[in-house]
Amino acid sequence: MRNKKLIPFEVIQKAVAGEPEAIDAVLRHYTAHIKYLSMYKGHINDYTQDRLKARLAEAILKFRFDR
């Protein structure tokens, strides 16, 4: 039985390999959390949201399974 809250391992492998569709799937998975973290005085700060997405994309591409 799969946990629907988790990103499938295959998608993570593809994202780490740099496939744009997989990276987008990971970003979509974390969209709600990114929006929550981007809130400032009850409104979403677009700059903060874009910066968090960029940092997540950077982290995905730097991730290594061998460590």
SVG drawing of the C-alpha trace seen along z (x, -y; Angstrom):
<svg xmlns="http://www.w3.org/2000/svg" viewBox="-4 -42 32 44">
<polyline fill="none" stroke="black" stroke-width="0.4" points="0.0,0.0 1.4,-3.4 1.3,-6.5 -0.2,-9.2 1.6,-11.9 5.0,-10.8 6.6,-11.5 7.3,-8.3 11.0,-7.3 11.1,-7.1 10.0,-10.8 12.8,-11.8 15.4,-9.9 14.2,-11.6 14.2,-15.0 17.8,-14.5 18.8,-13.5 17.4,-16.9 14.2,-16.0 12.1,-19.1 8.7,-17.3 9.9,-15.5 11.3,-18.7 8.0,-20.4 6.2,-17.4 8.3,-17.9 7.6,-21.6 3.9,-21.0 4.0,-18.5 5.4,-21.3 3.3,-24.2 1.0,-24.4 3.9,-24.4 5.8,-27.0 2.7,-29.2 2.4,-28.8 6.1,-29.8 5.6,-32.7 2.9,-34.3 3.6,-37.8 0.8,-39.7 -1.8,-37.4 -0.7,-37.7 1.6,-35.6 4.8,-37.4 5.6,-36.5 9.3,-37.2 9.6,-34.9 7.6,-32.2 9.7,-32.4 12.9,-32.3 11.8,-29.2 10.9,-27.4 14.3,-28.3 16.1,-27.1 14.2,-23.8 15.0,-23.3 18.7,-23.9 18.6,-21.4 17.0,-18.8 19.8,-19.1 22.5,-19.0 21.1,-16.0 23.1,-12.8 21.9,-9.3 25.4,-7.9 26.0,-9.8"/>
</svg>
